[in-house]
Amino acid sequence: MNNFTHTFHRTVRLACAALATATLALAAHAADTGPSTSSAAPDKLAPARELIQQNKWVAAIDALKQVDDRSSADWNNLMGYSHRKAKVPDYAAAEQYYNEALRIDPKHKGALEYSGEMYLVLNQLPQAEARLATLDKVCFMPCAEYTDLKASIARYKANGNVYAAKP
């Protein structure tokens, strides 16, 4: 193998390794699936996340109120999600929290996806499609939030422009 070929193959292997590392890092940083792995501090939103996993929406809202971290996009996103999913949804509050999360972090994938879902429930397709377009720009590669919202919009359209939850 000549020197050029050896250098070329080495460069390709390094580039592939860098791409794989970047892809794993992006996949590991899902919008609101857990605390940031870059911080040694405990996740103060963990109790609320656990309640959300258990579909205990009112308790999750109470736990989030105790933390009261209004400057956090994740906190606002979880508040919006909990208000939207509650037995008696408060869509006005959910929209307010999602919008605040996006004001803090315009690229917040969770807030983009979940507010898009909410817009479908409210029969506001153009707003849902706008969130999808933003996710398309935010996601380096197709991400779960983009894929999920795209599928929700397709179900909505296939169901006669009526929201249909995931099967």
N, C-alpha and C positions, 0 to 999 in steps of 0.2 A: 504494500500500500504506500503510495507516495505521500509526501508531506502535505500537499494540498488536500487530498482525499481524507487523510487522518484529521486535519484541522476542520474540514467541513463536517465530517461525522461528529466530531466532538462538539462543535457549535450547535448542530441540530439537536444532539442529546441534551445539552445545557438549556436550549430554548424550550424543548419539550418539558424538561423538569421544571423550569420556571413557570410555564403555562399551567402545568398540573398543580403546582403549589398555589398559584393565584386562584385557580378554579376552586380548590379545596377551601381556601380562605374565604372566598365569596360565598360558597355554599354553607360554610360554618356560621356565617354572620347573617342568619335569617332575621327578618325585621323585628319580631317580638317573641321569638321562641325561647328566649332565655337571656341571661345576663351576658354581657360582653366578656369574652375570655381574656381580653387584654388587661383586665383590672383584677387586682388581688382583693379588692373590697367585696364584702358580701353583697348579694343582690337584694336590695331593699324592696324590690317588687316581687320577690319570690312568693311570699304568702298570697298575694293577689293572683299571681300566675297559677298557683295551685288551686285556688278557688275557681278560677276561670276554667281550668281543666275539668273540674267537677261540676261545671254548669251552675255554680252558685253565684249568680250575677249580683244580687243585692249585697251579699257578703263581700264579694270582690270590690264593689264600689266603696263599701265601708272601709275595707282594708286600704284601698288606694287613697281615700280621703285622709286616713291616718298618716300615710306617707306624705301626702300633699306636696308633690314635687312638680308643680305646674310648669317649671322651666324644662322638663324632660319630655322629649317627643314620645318616648316609650310610655311614660306615665299617661300622657294625653291620649295616645292610641289605645291603651288598655281601658281607659275610662270610656272612650267612644265605643269600643267593642262591647264592653259590659252593658252600657246603656242601650245599645242596639239589640243585644241578644236577650235582654231581660224579658221575663214573662209578659210584662207590659212595657214594650219598647218605648224609649224616649228618643225619637229620631232627631229632634231639634238639638237636644243635648249631645247626642252622638256626633252630629255634624259639626257642632261647635268644637268638640274635643278633637275630632279628626283634623279639622282645619287648623287648629292650634298646633297639633303635632306637625302638620305640613308647613306651617309658618316657621316653626323651629328648625325642622329638617325637611326641606322640600323633596328630598329623595327617600323619605321613609317608606319602604316597601309595604309594610303592614298597613299603615294608614292609607296608602294609595289603594291597595287591594280592598280593604274592608270598607272604605268609603264608597268605592265603586260598587261593591255588593249592596250597600245601603241604597245607593241611587237606583239600582235595579228594583229593589223592594218598593221604592217610592215612584216607580215608573218614570224615572229620569234617565233614559238611555243615553242622551248626549253627554251628560256628566260622567256616567260610567265609562263611556268610550274615551272621554278625555283622560280619565284616570288610567285607563289601559294604555293610551298613547304615551303618557308620562312614564309608566312602568316600562314600556318598550325602550325608552331612552335611558332609563335608570339601570336596567338590568344589562350587565355586560354580555351575558349569554341568557337564553331563556331561563328565568328564575321561577320558582314555585308560585310566587305571588302573581306574576304575569300569566302563567299557564292557568292558574285557578280562576282568575278574573276573566280571561278569554273564554274559558269553558262555561263560566256562569253567563256571560253575554250570549254565547251560542245557544245555551239552554233557554234563556229568556226569549230570544228571537224564535227559536223552534217551537216554543210554547205560546205563540201568538202574542208576544210582547207582554208576558205575564211572568213574574219571578217564579222560578222553580229551584228549590234547594237542591243541593248535591244529593244524588241517589245514595 
